[in-house]
Amino acid sequence: MSTSPPLVPRDGRSPGWRLGMLVGGAVLGGIGYAILRWPQIIVWAVAGAFFAVGAVLVLSAAFARGRRSS
C-alpha cells in the first residue's frame, strides 16, 4: 500500500492562501470601486472612525473605577 504525498501547487501556495488572496483582492477592489462611484464614503468612514474612538473614550471614562487602596 503506497501513500502518495498531498497535492501541493508548484509554487508551494496552499488553497487557503489562494482563497485568502482572492477574497482580499475582491474586498479591496470593491472598496476602490465604491470610492470611485461615491467619494463621500471616505468622509463617512473617517467620521465613523473618529466617532467610534470617541465613544470608546467616553465609555471608558464613564465606567472607570477610582484608585484602589493597596
Backbone as CSV, one residue per row, in Angstrom:
resi,resn,N_x,N_y,N_z,CA_x,CA_y,CA_z,C_x,C_y,C_z
1,MET,0.840,-1.172,0.000,0.000,0.000,0.000,0.887,1.237,0.000
2,SER,0.781,2.006,-1.049,1.607,3.208,-1.132,0.745,4.434,-0.869
3,THR,1.335,5.339,-0.158,0.626,6.596,0.108,1.315,7.687,-0.690
4,SER,0.526,8.401,-1.442,1.102,9.484,-2.232,1.103,10.760,-1.395
5,PRO,2.097,11.604,-1.618,2.148,12.860,-0.854,0.976,13.761,-1.220
6,PRO,0.581,14.631,-0.297,-0.535,15.529,-0.612,-0.196,16.437,-1.786
7,LEU,-1.222,16.749,-2.551,-1.012,17.604,-3.717,-0.766,19.045,-3.268
8,VAL,0.370,19.575,-3.664,0.736,20.952,-3.343,1.004,21.662,-4.655
9,PRO,0.463,22.849,-4.833,0.754,23.582,-6.069,2.260,23.770,-6.251
10,ARG,2.682,23.939,-7.477,4.104,24.036,-7.796,4.835,25.124,-7.020
11,ASP,4.180,26.259,-6.811,4.884,27.336,-6.127,4.760,27.225,-4.611
12,GLY,4.106,26.195,-4.101,4.034,25.963,-2.672,2.919,26.707,-1.964
13,ARG,2.082,27.417,-2.661,0.990,28.152,-2.015,-0.205,27.224,-1.809
14,SER,-0.770,27.276,-0.607,-1.899,26.404,-0.289,-3.199,26.986,-0.864
15,PRO,-4.209,26.139,-1.024,-5.506,26.644,-1.494,-6.093,27.699,-0.548
16,GLY,-5.851,27.558,0.754,-6.335,28.557,1.706,-5.693,29.919,1.474
17,TRP,-4.398,29.902,1.168,-3.694,31.148,0.886,-4.260,31.793,-0.369
18,ARG,-4.479,30.964,-1.386,-5.022,31.487,-2.645,-6.424,32.056,-2.439
19,LEU,-7.248,31.368,-1.661,-8.590,31.858,-1.382,-8.534,33.172,-0.600
20,GLY,-7.630,33.258,0.368,-7.468,34.491,1.129,-7.058,35.655,0.248
21,MET,-6.130,35.404,-0.662,-5.707,36.458,-1.591,-6.856,36.874,-2.511
22,LEU,-7.628,35.903,-2.968,-8.772,36.196,-3.836,-9.804,37.044,-3.102
23,VAL,-10.143,36.656,-1.880,-11.129,37.408,-1.104,-10.593,38.797,-0.765
24,GLY,-9.327,38.875,-0.339,-8.727,40.171,-0.021,-8.699,41.095,-1.222
25,GLY,-8.332,40.566,-2.369,-8.316,41.373,-3.592,-9.707,41.848,-3.981
26,ALA,-10.693,40.965,-3.819,-12.065,41.350,-4.144,-12.569,42.442,-3.199
27,VAL,-12.237,42.328,-1.913,-12.667,43.341,-0.944,-12.012,44.681,-1.256
28,LEU,-10.697,44.690,-1.466,-10.009,45.944,-1.767,-10.483,46.543,-3.090
29,GLY,-10.700,45.701,-4.075,-11.224,46.189,-5.344,-12.623,46.779,-5.189
30,GLY,-13.453,46.147,-4.381,-14.791,46.663,-4.120,-14.756,48.003,-3.404
31,ILE,-13.839,48.140,-2.452,-13.690,49.422,-1.755,-13.246,50.501,-2.731
32,GLY,-12.289,50.178,-3.577,-11.832,51.132,-4.585,-12.950,51.545,-5.535
33,TYR,-13.748,50.593,-5.949,-14.871,50.899,-6.839,-15.897,51.785,-6.127
34,ALA,-16.173,51.474,-4.844,-17.137,52.274,-4.086,-16.652,53.709,-3.936
35,ILE,-15.344,53.888,-3.719,-14.796,55.240,-3.582,-14.892,55.993,-4.909
36,LEU,-14.640,55.305,-6.008,-14.776,55.963,-7.316,-16.221,56.365,-7.606
37,ARG,-17.159,55.504,-7.240,-18.560,55.785,-7.530,-19.156,56.800,-6.564
38,TRP,-18.683,56.813,-5.311,-19.267,57.674,-4.291,-18.166,58.167,-3.366
39,PRO,-17.438,59.232,-3.761,-16.278,59.700,-2.987,-16.608,60.115,-1.553
40,GLN,-17.857,60.476,-1.286,-18.203,60.910,0.064,-18.086,59.774,1.079
41,ILE,-17.954,58.542,0.601,-17.811,57.411,1.517,-16.542,57.555,2.371
42,ILE,-15.526,58.237,1.832,-14.307,58.470,2.599,-14.612,59.346,3.808
43,VAL,-15.403,60.380,3.594,-15.780,61.276,4.695,-16.536,60.499,5.760
44,TRP,-17.473,59.670,5.340,-18.242,58.876,6.300,-17.360,57.888,7.045
45,ALA,-16.404,57.279,6.366,-15.517,56.316,7.019,-14.631,56.995,8.059
46,VAL,-14.054,58.146,7.713,-13.191,58.860,8.659,-14.018,59.366,9.835
47,ALA,-15.176,59.924,9.560,-16.039,60.406,10.639,-16.474,59.256,11.542
48,GLY,-16.783,58.118,10.952,-17.174,56.950,11.740,-16.050,56.454,12.634
49,ALA,-14.828,56.492,12.126,-13.684,56.067,12.934,-13.479,57.006,14.117
50,PHE,-13.565,58.308,13.876,-13.438,59.268,14.983,-14.573,59.095,15.988
51,PHE,-15.780,58.873,15.496,-16.912,58.674,16.387,-16.711,57.427,17.254
52,ALA,-16.245,56.339,16.646,-16.043,55.097,17.396,-14.971,55.271,18.474
53,VAL,-13.858,55.906,18.123,-12.793,56.118,19.111,-13.291,57.036,20.222
54,GLY,-14.007,58.095,19.863,-14.563,58.994,20.872,-15.534,58.287,21.798
55,ALA,-16.382,57.435,21.238,-17.339,56.693,22.059,-16.630,55.757,23.026
56,VAL,-15.579,55.104,22.573,-14.811,54.216,23.456,-14.180,55.018,24.587
57,LEU,-13.632,56.201,24.279,-13.026,57.028,25.322,-14.062,57.497,26.333
58,VAL,-15.229,57.930,25.866,-16.277,58.390,26.776,-16.763,57.244,27.654
59,LEU,-17.009,56.084,27.058,-17.458,54.930,27.850,-16.392,54.488,28.838
60,SER,-15.143,54.534,28.423,-14.054,54.168,29.322,-14.000,55.116,30.513
61,ALA,-14.156,56.406,30.255,-14.142,57.373,31.351,-15.371,57.199,32.247
62,ALA,-16.510,56.910,31.664,-17.746,56.779,32.442,-17.712,55.553,33.358
63,PHE,-17.102,54.475,32.899,-17.102,53.243,33.673,-15.784,52.966,34.395
64,ALA,-14.891,53.936,34.413,-13.598,53.753,35.082,-13.806,53.752,36.594
65,ARG,-12.996,52.964,37.261,-13.043,52.924,38.717,-11.970,53.862,39.254
66,GLY,-12.166,54.300,40.464,-11.178,55.153,41.107,-9.958,54.338,41.511
67,ARG,-9.013,55.003,42.122,-7.804,54.306,42.571,-8.159,53.296,43.647
68,ARG,-7.488,52.195,43.588,-7.716,51.147,44.586,-6.676,51.309,45.685
69,SER,-7.117,51.134,46.894,-6.158,51.226,48.004,-5.399,49.915,48.114
70,SER,-4.093,50.021,48.337,-3.295,48.793,48.373,-3.055,48.273,49.747
